[in-house]
């Protein structure tokens, strides 16, 4: 997790049964350190920052736990809270829609030999997309310490030896 990525993911395997992993997580959630909270949302375990320490950019860690032949594989996704992620996805969709509409409008105007002012929406769309991406990276940098807290909690709870990590 050295480089900044949007919704970083990593995977690891541990030599425990899925039920044992879930029981360890349930026990750890009862004794959760201050500043963190968690819940089981089938089929995921979601860890987040507690309400008093949460800010706009605070992350969530989603754990997808799957049984494998030699233990359990845990896929982790570290990212913004669902509401914030949905807002960004909607904004990206809106910006792309503006770009496509501008391109279609500009082409139609050009083919009809009118002033193709619709093409101006395309660079505006690119600027909106780049701005959203930059804002997301800034937010991730602001939440970096909390991201490390969540990841370290999982490491210490499961006392895992990484078989594979991505």
N, C-alpha and C positions, 0 to 999 in steps of 0.2 A: 504494500500500500504506500509505496514511496512516491509514485507519480499521481497527479490529480486526474481522476476519471469520473465521468458521470455514472452514478450507480455502480461502484466497483463490486465485483463478485469474486468470491474465492470458494474453493472446494477442498475438503479434507476428509480423510477416512480414519475411523478409530476402530479398534478391535473389540467393540462392545455390541451387544444386541440392541436393536432399536428401542425396545422397551426399557432397557437399562439407561440408555441415553436420555429418554424422555423422563424417567424417574430422577436422574441426576439433575436435569434442568428444572423439574418441578421443585425439588428440594432446594436448589440454588435460588429459585425465584422467591421462595419463602424467606430466605435470608439475604435477599438482594441488598447490595451496598447502597447507601444513600446516594441519590442522584440518578439512579436507574430504576426502571420498572419493566415488567414483562407480562405477557399473556399468551395463552394458547389459543390460536385461531386456526382451527383445523383447516388444512393439514400443516399449518405453519406454527412456528414459535416466533413471536415478535417481541423484540427488546427495544426499549426506547428510553429517552431521557425523562426523568420525573418532571412533573408539572412546575415545581418551583425553580428548576434549573433550565427549563426549556425556553428556547428563543425561536424566532421565525425559521431559522435554518437548521434547527436541531434534527439529527438523523434518526433513522430506525434501522434495526438489523433484523432481517427476516431469515429464519433458518428453516430450510426444507430438509427433513430427515428421512432418509430412504434406506431400507434394509438391502444389504449386498451379501454375497456369499461368504465373504470373510470379514464380517463386521457391519458397520454402518457408514454410509456416506452422508455428509452434511454439506449442503450447498447454501452459502450465505450471500445475501444481497444487502449491501449497505447503501442507503440512499435517504432522500428526504421523506418526510411523512407523506402519507397517501394523498392528502388534500393538496399539498404543495406540488407533488409530482403530477397530479391530475391537472392542476392549473398550468404548469409548464407544458404538458402535453397538449392541452387545448390551445395555448398560445402558439406553440410550434405549428399546430394544424391550421390555425387562423393565418399565420404568416405565410405558410405554403399556399393556402387558398388565395390569399391576396396576390401572390406571385403568379399563380396559374391564371387567375382572372385577368390580371394585367397583361399577361402574355397573349391570351386569347383575344382580349379587347384590342390590343395593339395590332395584332395580326389582321383582325377583321378591318380595322380602320385603314391599315396599310393597303390591303387588297382592294378596298373601296376607294383608294386614293384620297383618303381624308387625313387630317393631321393625326398621326398615331401617338397621341398623348398617353394612351393606355400602357405603353411600354415603361413609363415612369414608375409604375407600380412594382415592376420586377426588381430594380435596385432597392426600392423601399423594403420589399419583402426580404431581400438578402440582408439588409441592415438590421431589420427586426430579428431575423434568425441569429445573426452574429451577436446582437445585443443580448438576446435571451441566453445564448450559450455562455457569453462572458459573465452575465449575472449569476448563472448556475455555478460556474467555476468559482466565482467570488464567494458565493454562499457555502460551497463545499470547503473552501479554505477557512471560512469562519467557523465551520462545524468540525474541523479536523480533530481537535482535542477530544470532543465528544465521540467521534468515530473511533478513535483509539481506545477510549474507555469501554465502549461496547465490545470491540474486538478483544481487548484484553480480558474482559469478563468471561467471554466464551473460552478463551485459551485457558484461563485459570480454573474454570468450572469443569471442563472436560479433561484437563490435564492430558491433552492429546499429543501424540507423536504424529506428525504429518506424514502420511504415506504419499499423498499428492496434494499439492497446493497450486492454485492458479491465480 
